[in-house]
Amino acid sequence: MAQEPLYERLAQRLRGQIQRGVLRAGERLPSLRRLGRDQRISLATAIEAYLQLEREGLIEARPRSGYYVRAASLPAPRAAAAHRAARAPQPIRNPALLGVLDVLGRTDVVPLHAATPALPLLPTAALSGAVSRALRRDPAAALNYAIPQGLPALRQRIAQRYAQCGADVDPDEIVITAGAMEAISLALRTVARAGDVVMLETPTYYGLLQAVAAQGLRVIEVPNRPGSGIDAARAAELLERHAVRAAVLMPNFNNPLGSLTGDDDKRALLAACAAHGTVAIEDDLYGELAYSGIRPAPLRAFDRDGATITCGSYSKMLSPGLRVGWALGGRWSSALLRAKCFSTVATATLPQQAIVEYLARHDFDRGLRRLRRALADNAQRYRQAIAEHWPSGTRVAEPAGGMALWVELPDGADGQALFEAALAKGIGILPGHLFSNRGDYRRHVRLSCGLAWDARTEAALRTVGRLASRLL
Ligand SMILES: Cc1ncc(COP(=O)(O)O)c(C=O)c1O
């Protein structure tokens, strides 16, 4: 009998190690060069073995990082059925949205509910140095009002960053805000009036539902699909049928799905918005946190008319507490600036200066690479723990970026009951119904994988899995 090729024998050995748990999900495999040296095989054989395991879905290549063991394959949650999401526009009617505030304030729980990278993943020491330096350098300026639009040096940095992903942005059209959330609220206030209809994704981030509720707007929902993102064809149908003033969308890593909408769908969405006079407001908060290392284009990169408003912030990349975000206002920039000025005058000066200081002295890209890698690792490890410890029939989305994990529990489960049971054990998660206007997703929960993978995190995931089984 012909002997198996060398690469297959090597693949078999590694396959066995993965199956026996010697190599665990999220763990990095030896580099190709090291494998070649250790096993005394050629680089080509090592590459072939890894490619074989990659085809089998056991390992994955991460650009500029290496090969990693993937989590056991878990089915993805099902997409929202289009007919369920296609009802007439409705006012925000999910009373649970008010209750989110209670859990966000809890500091006494394992925070699997908070979409924030753990502090060690953020450049905390460098940023506190930047705050001190900014204050020392010019205390009078740091403690005075900034100009309402925001510091020119910061706006220039933001424009440069967008240029790298194909979006031509003029620093003068940027308005600095207190986080992306303020940018989105100002954008809505600028383009819509109470009673107007806005299009949101389903599932969507609960903060967007709250912003829409605060302004008395009505909602129509377009499905976002695990793995493939916003259903652009469905969005076009809805825009055809209803007079929709604005569409608030997360093409780059929807929270809670972590899905990425492809460039063709982004173009189709923009074309449909343009055809119906709908303003696309893009929540690009997670755009820089692609696990592939390739920053996907924002909608703005495809928009030559300045008809979109792209919102972002440093919250998930540097610090959520500094509260520095932005809106790329395009043709709405003067109206946005007025809205900003009339509501909070200007964003706090010192945090803006601190970020300028940080960006001037530190390697932002290096920090981001580290963060992306850690989040990608965490996502795999968390998914593996869910596969091992949660009831069978549980489905988990595989995020392509960001830090949200969307979990669909088996038939008969209740996300709210699991949320309450977990909270009673000192573990924060969020019930799925917060991510829809009408309280859909009763069987879902959302976790954040921003927390470092350690014994406490693993124990918390095991406990929630046990609670989920018991509640069934
Ligand atoms: C999708 C999404 N948009 C906006 C925000 C708010 O971001 P910021 O802290 O910049 O206001 C969050 C926070 O978790 C989010 O997940």
The ligand as an SDF file (V2000), in Angstrom:
LIG
                    3D

 16 16  0  0  0  0  0  0  0  0999 V2000
  -22.4400   49.3280   18.2850 C   0  0  0  0  0  0  0  0  0  0  0  0
  -22.1220   50.3580   19.2970 C   0  0  0  0  0  0  0  0  0  0  0  0
  -22.3000   51.6580   18.9780 N   0  0  0  0  0  0  0  0  0  0  0  0
  -22.0200   52.6350   19.8660 C   0  0  0  0  0  0  0  0  0  0  0  0
  -21.5640   52.3460   21.1320 C   0  0  0  0  0  0  0  0  0  0  0  0
  -21.2410   53.4770   22.0780 C   0  0  0  0  0  0  0  0  0  0  0  0
  -19.8960   53.8360   21.9090 O   0  0  0  0  0  0  0  0  0  0  0  0
  -19.2090   55.1020   22.6190 P   0  0  0  0  0  0  0  0  0  0  0  0
  -18.6170   54.6180   23.8880 O   0  0  0  0  0  0  0  0  0  0  0  0
  -18.1820   55.5620   21.6550 O   0  0  0  0  0  0  0  0  0  0  0  0
  -20.2720   56.1240   22.8320 O   0  0  0  0  0  0  0  0  0  0  0  0
  -21.3660   51.0050   21.5180 C   0  0  0  0  0  0  0  0  0  0  0  0
  -20.8800   50.6610   22.8480 C   0  0  0  0  0  0  0  0  0  0  0  0
  -20.7950   49.5320   23.2480 O   0  0  0  0  0  0  0  0  0  0  0  0
  -21.6490   49.9890   20.5590 C   0  0  0  0  0  0  0  0  0  0  0  0
  -21.4640   48.7020   20.8470 O   0  0  0  0  0  0  0  0  0  0  0  0
  1  2  1  0
  2  3  1  0
  2 15  2  0
  3  4  2  0
  4  5  1  0
  5  6  1  0
  5 12  2  0
  6  7  1  0
  7  8  1  0
  8  9  2  0
  8 10  1  0
  8 11  1  0
 12 13  1  0
 12 15  1  0
 13 14  2  0
 15 16  1  0
M  END
$$$$
